[in-house]
Amino acid sequence: MPELKCTVQTCVHNKQFLCDLDAIQVGGSDAKHPRETCCDSFQERKEGAYQNAYSDVTGKASDTSKIDCKAVECKYNENCDCHAGKISVEGSNACECDGTECATFSCR
């Protein structure tokens, strides 16, 4: 599983730059550039929840995750499974998944 760094602090699954999901889905079936990808697993953190989630790291968050990747033109995509050593999901002020991107995406 790839090492996952996530800078999307507005996502409910982000716990100090780690993701508390065992698997995420990266969208962008027609992507040719990172900005055309997104984290389909993104869920916006509602007002007031940020403080509690940020300060309460449960130990469930991890720096590795299975990546179900729909960006079929990415050189790291093998049968919708990401094989990059490390990936970075970015979109620090995202309000929805379209505000995120897989910064590791590289077109074949």
Solvent accessible surface area in square Angstrom, and as a share of the most:
residue,aa,sasa,rsa
1,M,161,0.72
2,P,7,0.04
3,E,72,0.32
4,L,3,0.02
5,K,110,0.46
6,C,14,0.08
7,T,32,0.19
8,V,2,0.01
9,Q,30,0.13
10,T,41,0.24
11,C,9,0.06
12,V,51,0.30
13,H,29,0.13
14,N,3,0.01
15,K,20,0.09
16,Q,83,0.37
17,F,89,0.37
18,L,60,0.30
19,C,11,0.07
20,D,23,0.12
21,L,50,0.25
22,D,118,0.61
23,A,48,0.37
24,I,6,0.03
25,Q,58,0.26
26,V,3,0.02
27,G,4,0.03
28,G,20,0.19
29,S,67,0.43
30,D,124,0.64
31,A,2,0.02
32,K,103,0.44
33,H,79,0.35
34,P,44,0.27
35,R,170,0.62
36,E,80,0.36
37,T,3,0.02
38,C,17,0.10
39,C,13,0.08
40,D,64,0.33
41,S,25,0.16
42,F,18,0.08
43,Q,102,0.45
44,E,70,0.31
45,R,17,0.06
46,K,140,0.60
47,E,180,0.81
48,G,54,0.51
49,A,38,0.29
50,Y,85,0.32
51,Q,132,0.59
52,N,108,0.55
53,A,18,0.14
54,Y,79,0.30
55,S,90,0.58
56,D,85,0.44
57,V,64,0.37
58,T,93,0.54
59,G,64,0.61
60,K,135,0.57
61,A,15,0.12
62,S,42,0.27
63,D,70,0.36
64,T,49,0.29
65,S,1,0.01
66,K,95,0.40
67,I,2,0.01
68,D,43,0.22
69,C,9,0.06
70,K,69,0.29
71,A,1,0.01
72,V,69,0.40
73,E,60,0.27
74,C,8,0.05
75,K,107,0.45
76,Y,65,0.25
77,N,6,0.03
78,E,95,0.43
79,N,153,0.79
80,C,45,0.27
81,D,47,0.25
82,C,13,0.08
83,H,100,0.44
84,A,7,0.05
85,G,62,0.59
86,K,135,0.57
87,I,6,0.03
88,S,25,0.16
89,V,3,0.02
90,E,69,0.31
91,G,19,0.18
92,S,62,0.40
93,N,127,0.65
94,A,6,0.04
95,C,90,0.54
96,E,107,0.48
97,C,39,0.23
98,D,111,0.57
99,G,40,0.39
100,T,4,0.03
101,E,47,0.21
102,C,13,0.08
103,A,38,0.29
104,T,34,0.20
105,F,11,0.05
106,S,38,0.24
107,C,54,0.33
108,R,162,0.59
